[in-house]
Amino acid sequence: MSTAVADAEHLLAAAHALRDALVPAGTRLADPHTHLGLDEDGRSLAVDDLLASMAQSRVERAYVFPLNEPDRRPRYEAPNDRVLEWAAGSDGRLVPLARLDLDDDPLVELRRCLAKGARGVKLHPRAQAFRVDDDRLDPVFALAEEERLPILIHAGRGMPPIGAHLARVAERHPGAILILAHAAIIDQEAIAGLMAGLPNVLFDTSTWSPLDIAGILELVPPEQVIWASDVPYGSHLSSILAAGVALEEHGASDELRRAVLGGTTLGLM
């Protein structure tokens, strides 16, 4: 074995040991933010690789949805069907979300996917170029509110601030379960100011810096924060470490850590 390989294995073992130290006994890890398929940007992830990564990091269950697939038209039907099929063969480890496009009958596609086993919604206002408070999405939010389905919304880099738009959605649909991805870093302080304390709004920790996680933990009650990986753009191991370190610095109790790292997400599934 080469020195480089030995050093890498040593570092990986140390990372796993640190993860074990940061994750309290009895924690049931659950990931609300994973993708499958092939993205137009070239990133891809196969279902077997996702399940293997989950097993290696002891992740019990995960919400999953399609990447921004080249064959997404019409209505994201083909990518959604692939994810639904992969989830159906995962022994319950993968819980599918329907990815929707505002410009292509989103309510029709949501109802179709729900009938085939979907348990929530993914909205990506940057990739699909829409505003989350567009009136045409109201029926989607209303149905999700009625059925108590989580709606995962991209709130990361690459688009204008969306705090005011999200506030209008929350006002129109006060019972809708909103998961704001990437710790809402696109407009974190403003969004946190509007959403802090709302029991139906959660912030996932799929960010590129532990500082963003530390920031959201200071801005909203930590009960509103849930760990997420964003694989394949993130990794299970590194995202658990980032969230674990932020929770350690925050002085979180073991009970709170168990909730952030999976308990709250499992309660939605």
RARA-V904556 format. One record per pair of residues at least 4 apart in sequence whose C-alpha atoms are under 8 Angstrom apart, sorted by sequence separation. I is the first residue (numbers start at 1). GAP is how many residues later the second one is. If there is no record, write none. Layout:
I_GAP, I_GAP
This chain:
1_4, 2_4, 3_4, 4_4, 5_4, 6_4, 7_4, 8_4, 9_4, 10_4, 11_4, 12_4, 13_4, 14_4, 15_4, 16_4, 17_4, 18_4, 19_4, 20_4, 23_4, 38_4, 39_4, 45_4, 46_4, 47_4, 48_4, 49_4, 50_4, 51_4, 52_4, 53_4, 54_4, 55_4, 68_4, 72_4, 73_4, 76_4, 77_4, 78_4, 79_4, 80_4, 81_4, 82_4, 83_4, 84_4, 85_4, 86_4, 87_4, 88_4, 90_4, 100_4, 101_4, 102_4, 105_4, 106_4, 107_4, 108_4, 109_4, 110_4, 111_4, 112_4, 113_4, 114_4, 124_4, 125_4, 126_4, 130_4, 133_4, 134_4, 137_4, 138_4, 139_4, 140_4, 141_4, 142_4, 143_4, 144_4, 145_4, 162_4, 163_4, 164_4, 165_4, 166_4, 167_4, 168_4, 169_4, 170_4, 180_4, 184_4, 187_4, 188_4, 189_4, 190_4, 191_4, 192_4, 208_4, 209_4, 210_4, 211_4, 212_4, 213_4, 214_4, 215_4, 216_4, 217_4, 218_4, 220_4, 221_4, 230_4, 231_4, 234_4, 235_4, 236_4, 237_4, 238_4, 239_4, 240_4, 241_4, 242_4, 243_4, 244_4, 245_4, 246_4, 247_4, 248_4, 252_4, 253_4, 254_4, 255_4, 256_4, 257_4, 258_4, 259_4, 260_4, 262_4, 263_4, 264_4, 265_4, 1_5, 38_5, 39_5, 45_5, 54_5, 55_5, 71_5, 72_5, 73_5, 87_5, 101_5, 113_5, 114_5, 124_5, 125_5, 132_5, 133_5, 144_5, 169_5, 170_5, 183_5, 207_5, 217_5, 220_5, 229_5, 230_5, 231_5, 234_5, 247_5, 252_5, 258_5, 259_5, 260_5, 38_6, 54_6, 72_6, 87_6, 88_6, 100_6, 114_6, 125_6, 144_6, 170_6, 195_6, 207_6, 229_6, 259_6, 37_7, 38_7, 54_7, 71_7, 72_7, 87_7, 125_7, 144_7, 155_7, 184_7, 229_7, 36_8, 37_8, 71_8, 87_8, 205_8, 217_8, 36_9, 37_9, 87_9, 100_9, 216_9, 35_10, 36_10, 69_10, 100_10, 229_10, 247_10, 36_11, 98_11, 110_11, 228_11, 229_11, 67_12, 84_12, 98_12, 227_12, 228_12, 66_13, 83_13, 203_13, 227_13, 244_13, 36_14, 66_14, 65_15, 98_15, 98_16, 227_16, 66_17, 65_18, 80_18, 64_19, 80_19, 184_19, 98_20, 183_20, 205_20, 96_21, 97_21, 98_21, 100_21, 180_21, 182_21, 183_21, 203_21, 204_21, 205_21, 206_21, 240_21, 96_22, 97_22, 98_22, 99_22, 100_22, 101_22, 178_22, 179_22, 180_22, 181_22, 182_22, 183_22, 185_22, 202_22, 203_22, 204_22, 205_22, 206_22, 44_23, 64_23, 76_23, 95_23, 96_23, 97_23, 98_23, 99_23, 100_23, 121_23, 177_23, 178_23, 179_23, 180_23, 181_23, 182_23, 183_23, 196_23, 197_23, 201_23, 202_23, 203_23, 204_23, 205_23, 206_23, 76_24, 95_24, 96_24, 97_24, 98_24, 99_24, 120_24, 162_24, 163_24, 167_24, 176_24, 177_24, 178_24, 179_24, 180_24, 181_24, 182_24, 183_24, 192_24, 196_24, 197_24, 202_24, 204_24, 205_24, 206_24, 75_25, 76_25, 97_25, 151_25, 153_25, 155_25, 156_25, 161_25, 162_25, 166_25, 175_25, 177_25, 179_25, 181_25, 182_25, 195_25, 196_25, 199_25, 75_26, 102_26, 150_26, 151_26, 152_26, 153_26, 154_26, 155_26, 156_26, 160_26, 161_26, 174_26, 193_26, 101_27, 148_27, 149_27, 150_27, 151_27, 152_27, 153_27, 154_27, 155_27, 156_27, 159_27, 163_27, 164_27, 167_27, 185_27, 192_27, 193_27, 197_27, 31_28, 34_28, 36_28, 39_28, 40_28, 102_28, 121_28, 123_28, 125_28, 126_28, 145_28, 148_28, 149_28, 150_28, 151_28, 152_28, 153_28, 154_28, 155_28, 156_28, 157_28, 158_28, 163_28, 167_28, 188_28, 192_28, 196_28, 206_28, 29_29, 30_29, 33_29, 34_29, 35_29, 36_29, 37_29, 38_29, 39_29, 40_29, 75_29, 84_29, 88_29, 120_29, 121_29, 122_29, 123_29, 124_29, 125_29, 148_29, 150_29, 152_29, 155_29, 156_29, 157_29, 162_29, 183_29, 213_29, 29_30, 30_30, 31_30, 32_30, 33_30, 34_30, 35_30, 36_30, 37_30, 38_30, 39_30, 40_30, 64_30, 74_30, 75_30, 110_30, 119_30, 120_30, 121_30, 122_30, 123_30, 124_30, 145_30, 146_30, 154_30, 155_30, 156_30, 183_30, 189_30, 213_30, 28_31, 29_31, 30_31, 31_31, 32_31, 33_31, 34_31, 35_31, 36_31, 38_31, 39_31, 61_31, 62_31, 63_31, 64_31, 65_31, 75_31, 106_31, 119_31, 120_31, 121_31, 122_31, 123_31, 131_31, 142_31, 145_31, 155_31, 163_31, 28_32, 29_32, 30_32, 31_32, 32_32, 35_32, 37_32, 38_32, 61_32, 62_32, 63_32, 64_32, 65_32, 77_32, 81_32, 84_32, 107_32, 120_32, 126_32, 133_32, 141_32, 144_32, 145_32, 155_32, 210_32, 214_32, 60_33, 61_33, 62_33, 63_33, 64_33, 65_33, 66_33, 76_33, 80_33, 84_33, 107_33, 126_33, 132_33, 133_33, 144_33, 183_33, 206_33, 209_33, 210_33, 213_33, 214_33, 217_33, 223_33, 226_33, 227_33, 61_34, 63_34, 65_34, 75_34, 84_34, 102_34, 106_34, 131_34, 132_34, 142_34, 205_34, 222_34, 226_34, 227_34, 102_35, 133_35, 141_35, 210_35, 211_35, 225_35, 226_35, 227_35, 133_36, 210_36, 214_36, 223_36, 226_36, 132_37, 223_37, 205_38, 222_38, 226_38, 47_39, 226_39, 37_42, 37_46, 36_47, 65_57, 68_59, 150_118, 33_119, 149_119, 33_148, 119_150, 32_172, 33_173, 95_174, 57_179, 57_180, 50_181, 54_182, 53_183, 45_187, 44_188, 43_189, 43_190, 32_195, 33_195, 34_195, 35_195, 31_196, 32_196, 33_196, 34_196, 35_196, 30_197, 31_197, 32_197, 33_197, 34_197, 35_197, 31_198, 33_198, 34_198, 61_205, 19_218, 22_219, 16_221, 19_221, 23_221, 15_222, 19_222, 22_222, 18_223, 22_223, 19_225, 15_226, 22_226, 29_229, 24_230, 27_230, 28_230, 31_230, 27_231, 30_231, 31_231, 26_232, 29_232, 30_232, 24_233, 28_233, 29_233, 30_233, 32_233, 23_234, 24_234, 27_234, 28_234, 29_234, 31_234, 23_235, 27_235, 28_235, 30_235, 27_236, 30_236
